[in-house]
Amino acid sequence: MPPLRSTRLPHDAVHHPVFARFYAKVSPIMDERAGIGERRRELLAGLSGRVIEIGAGNGLNFPYYPPTVSEVVAIEPERGLRRIAVEAAVRAGVPVDVVPGAAEALPVKSEAFDAAVTSLVLCSVRDVRRALAELRRVLRPGGELRFFEHGRAEGRALAVTQQALDRTIWPVLFGGCHTARDPLAAIEAAGFELGTVSRLRVPQSRVPTPASPCVLGVARRPAAPPEASAVPDAADGHA
């Protein structure tokens, strides 16, 4: 495997051992009972070529990558979840390389990927703007960003509840998750062109939780103008 741009995790790499153990046990159950597994299938349908996934967690997306995907580079900063993801990668139907790293400083070359995937991760990254800027950097012009994310509630009462919880106990209990972020606004602000977007409630229960409002969709890095030429990034490493 070609060398990474950096083989060291940043000093503030994610470390949530208690939450990681909880998530590893609960997330497969939620995939089945809350219908998240089917959302993963929808998220990844039709992808092809080289894909980068940030915040791969315990690898629950891996079984849903279609055979048209030639390689997945899966970035996961939490070492407990990363160990489980490595095991999941062995069982995946496509080649998956699980790599340590942070979303805000991806250890891969610029314009090296045909698609990028975020799945319930923008809610917990420390710097959404930087993370999305990095995804834009590593995508080729015209490349897709597929996202399935928690989002700010449209109703005022739940939105106020989300904001209050985000300022207090929710991030502490749930591995840095912030439910009141606006992923669609952040994706557009990062220079992506939004495509098809669906607003969902996951799970589809009568009484929503703060994490129920979600968005699922696709955005695209704008294609480079004809006269533009790509400049190699000499500092990059992962081919």
N, C-alpha and C positions, 0 to 999 in steps of 0.2 A: 504494500500500500504506500503511495507517495506520502512524504512527510507532511504533517499539519503545519500551518503557519505558526502555531504555538502549541506545544505539548503540555503547557501548564494551565491549570484553571486560574482565573482571576482570584485575588485574595478574598473577594466577597461572594464566591460561588455559593449557590443555593445549598443549604444544609438544613433539612427539616426531617430528622430521623423518625420522630414520633408520628408526624403526619404521613410520612412516606409509608410506614408500616400500616397505618390505618387505610390509606388510599389503596395500597396494594391488595388489601382484603376486600374493601367495599366496592371498588370501581368495577370489577367484573359483574358483581350483583346488580349494580346500577345500570350497566350496559344492557343487561337482560330485562330487568324489571321496569326501568324507566325509558326503555326504547333508545338508549344512547347508541347501542351497537348499530342500529339501523341508520342513525344519523351519520355514523362513521362511514358506513357503506355509501351513503349518498354523497358525503363530502369527497370521497376519493374516486368515485366512479368516473371513468374516462381519462384518467391521468395517463401520461406516457413519458418516456425519457427519464432523465435524471431528476430526482426529487430530494429536496431538503425538508426535514420536519424538525421544528424546534419544540422543545418541551415534550419529548416523546413519552415521558413517564415510564410506565411499565410495559409499553409496547402494545397497547390495546388496538392501535390502528393497523398494526402490521398485517394481520390476516386479511384486511380489506383492500390492500393495494392490488390493482389489476395486473395481469401478466404483461401488459404493455409497458409497465414501468421497468426500466433497465437497472436502476439502482436507487436505493434510499439511503441518504446520509441522515441519521437520526441523532439530533443533539439533545442530550439530557444532562443537566448539571448536578442533580441530586444522586449521590453515589449509590444509595440503597435501591432506588428505582432503576438506576442505570444497570445494575447487576441483573435485575429481573428482565429488563428490556433486552439485554444480551442473550438471555435464554430464549426469549420470545423470538428474537431475530433468527435463531437457528431453525425454528419451525415455520418461518414465513415462506410464502410462495415466491417471493422475489428477493434478490440480494439486498440485505440490510446491514449497514455498517453503523453501529452505535458508538457515538463519539462524545467525550466530555466537552463541555463548553457552555458559554453563556450567550443568551439571545442577543445581548447588546454588543458582543464582540465575536462574531462567528468565525471559527478557525478554518475557513474555506476560501477558495478563489472567487474573485468577482466574476459575475456573468457566467457562472459554471453550471447553472441549473435551469431546467425547463419549467419547473414548478416548485412552489413552496407550500408547506402545510402548517397551519396553527390549529390546534384543537384544545379548547378550554385551557389556554396558556397565557393569552394576552392579559387576562385578569390578574396574573400573578407576577409577571416580569416587573423588575424594578423601574425600568425606563421604557415605556411603550414607544416613545418617539424614536429612541435609538435602536430598539429592536426592529421596528419596521423599516428604518433606514438601512439596517444591515440586510434585511430580506430583499429590499429593493436592489441593494448592491450586488447580491449574489445571484439574482435572477437575470437571465438573458433578457434583452429588450423583447417585449411581447410575451414574456413568461407569465404564468398564472400564479396568483396567490389564492389558495383555497383556505377558508376559515370557518370554524364552528366555535363560537365564543359566547360566554356570558355577556349580557348587555344591560344597559340602564333601562329600567322599566318605563313604559309609556304612561302608566297611571301615576298620578302625583303621590298618592299615599304610599305605594310600594317603593317609588323612587326615593322618597324622604327616608323610609326605613332602610333602604340600601345605603344611603349616604351616612346615616347614623351608625350603622353596623360597620361600615368601612373605616370609620374614624376610631372605632373601639375594638371590639373583640373578634370580628370576622376574620381579618387577616391573621391574627394570632392563632385562631383555632384551625384555619384551613390553608395553611402553607403559603400565606401571603396573598391569598385571593382577595380581589376587590370587585364587588358585584356592580358598582355604580359607574364603571368606566363606559365610555362610548366607543366601541371598537370601530364602527363605521366611520365616524368622524376622524378617528386617528388614522385609519387606512387611507382615507382621502387626503388628509393633511400630509401624509408621507409621500404623496405623488402617484398613488395608484388610481386607476380608473375602475370604479365599481361596475360590476356586471349584475348578474341575477343575485338577488338577496331575498331570503325568507326569514321572517320573524317567527320564532317558535316559543312554546312554553314546554320546558323539559324538567320534570315529567308533566304530562297533560292532566294534572290534578285539579280538583275544583278550587282549592286554596293554594295559590302560588307561594313558593318560598322565595327568599331574596335572590337565589341563584337560578330560578326558573326561567326568566326572560333570556332568550338566546337569539343569536343571528347566525345563519348559515348561508354561505354564498361564495362568490368568486370575484376577484379583482385582477387587474392585469397591470404589469409594468408597461408603460407606453413604449411602443416601438421607437427605436432610434431613427432620427431623420436620415434620409439617404446619404447626406454628405458627411454624417458623423462617422468617425472611425474609433474602434475600441482601442484603448491604451492598456497594454498588459500591466497587471499589478505585480511588481517584482517581489513584494512582501508576502504574497499569497502562497499557499502550498498545496492544499488538498485538491487534487485534480478532479 
